[in-house]
Amino acid sequence: MLTPNKHKLLFKLWLEYQGEPLIGKGGAEILETIKEVESISKAAKKAGMSYRYVWNYLAKLEKRLGEPVVKTFKGGSKGGG
C-alpha cells in the first residue's frame, strides 16, 4: 500500500495547439498574474521575470494563435507601466 510519507502523485498539465505544446505551468502563471495585476510590467516583476522575456513570450503565443492574448494599452503618465 502507498504511504503518504514515501510516495507522491505528480503530474504536469499543459495546453496544446495544433498538436504542439503551447502553455505550461509557467505560462499559465504569468497569464494569471497579468490578469490579476493588469500590467505586463508588474506581472513580470512579481514573477521574477524580465519585462522583455514576458513580452516576447506573449508575442510568441500571439503569433502561433493568430490573435492577441492580452489586451494592451499605454499606461502611466508617460505611457509606461
N, C-alpha and C positions, 0 to 999 in steps of 0.2 A: 504494500500500500504506500502511496505517496505521502510523505510528511511535509508540512508547510516549511519547516526549517531547513530541509535538504533539497527541495525541488521548487522550481519556479516555472510558471507558464509564461512564455514570452511570445510576442508576435509583432510583426511590422505591418503597417497599413499604408497604402499609397493609392493615388488616383492615376489611372492610365488614360491616355487619349490616343486613339488610333493605334492601339497595341503597344504603346511606348509609355514608360513611367513619366508622369507629369508633375505631380505634387506628392511629396513625402511629409514626414512629421515636421521637419524644419520649415518647409514651405507653408504648410497649414498654420504653423505657429506664427509666422511673420504676417500672413494674411489676416489672421485673427487679431493680432496686435495692431495692425493698420486700421482695422475696423474699430477697435476699441479706442485708440488714441486719435484717430482721424488725421494722421500725419505720417508720411513715409519717413521723414527725418526722425521724429520722436520714436517711431516703432523700431527703426534701425538701432537707435541708441539704446532703447530698452532691451532689445535682443542681443546687444553686444556686437552688432554687425555694422559695417560702414554703410553710409548712405548709398555710395556708388554700387556696392555689392547688391543691395536690395533693389535699387533702380534697375540694374542690369538683369537681375532675376525676374523682375516684373516684365521687363521688355522681352525677355526670352519666352515667358509664358504667353504674353500677348501676341508675339509673332507666331507661335505654334497654334494658338487658338483662333487667330484672325480677328480678335476683338479685345477691347480694353478689359483689364482685370480689376482695376480700381479707377474710380473717378478722381481726376487730379485737377487742381486749380492753383493759381498763385496765391500764397498766403502771406501773412505778416505785413508790416508797414512798408517793406521794400521788396515784397514779392517772394520772400523765402519763408521756409518752415516755421 
